[in-house]
Amino acid sequence: MKNITLNDQICGHMDCLESFALRFTRNVEDANDLVQDTIIKAIRYHELYKPGTNLKGWLYTIMRNTFINDYRRGTKKNALIDTSEDLSSYQLHNSAERNQGENKFVMEDINNAMEQLPSDYAVPFLRYFEGYKYHEIAEELQIPIGTVKTRIFMARQSLKSQLKMYSDQFGKRQQSA
């Protein structure tokens, strides 16, 4: 019942979120996508919201971080492939090297590794991965910043050891390219 009430409150901020997203994107379709991504993340991580605190501010923070991460991802993508020229065979080779079946297995392994992390490590790691700063995570989880850094480090080490086969595999591909 608590989740339904929070979901209703989140959806009650749709108009504010849409206008805030429009300031970031300057495009109605992109703004709608950003609002949708924000709401999905808010509902997915509802347990991180502290009742009685500023819900609108929490949603704005999620939106800002989502926009920043998407912008960074887009910038990196544009930096890797120059869209103003025809694609070279080298660029096509790098982008077409893996098929969807292989990607599915990799994602399953990543998800399994994430599920094996204790929640004390997984939550700070996911927040950091979403673009939150250490101090924001510490404040949100009400733990010392050193504890946040340690938990993120331990999560990385655990994931590294569980997914080591991929670092060896991708390292060889990078060297041969």
Secondary structure, DSSP 8 states (H G I E B T S, - for coil): -HHHHHHHHHHTTHHHHHHHHHHHHSSHHHHHHHHHHHHHHHHHTGGGS-TTS-HHHHHHHHHHHHHHHHHHHHHHHHHHS-TTS---HHHHHHHSSS-HHHHHHHHHHHHHHHHHS-HHHHHHHHHHHTT--HHHHHHHHTS-HHHHHHHHHHHHHHHHHHTHHHHHHHHHHHHH-
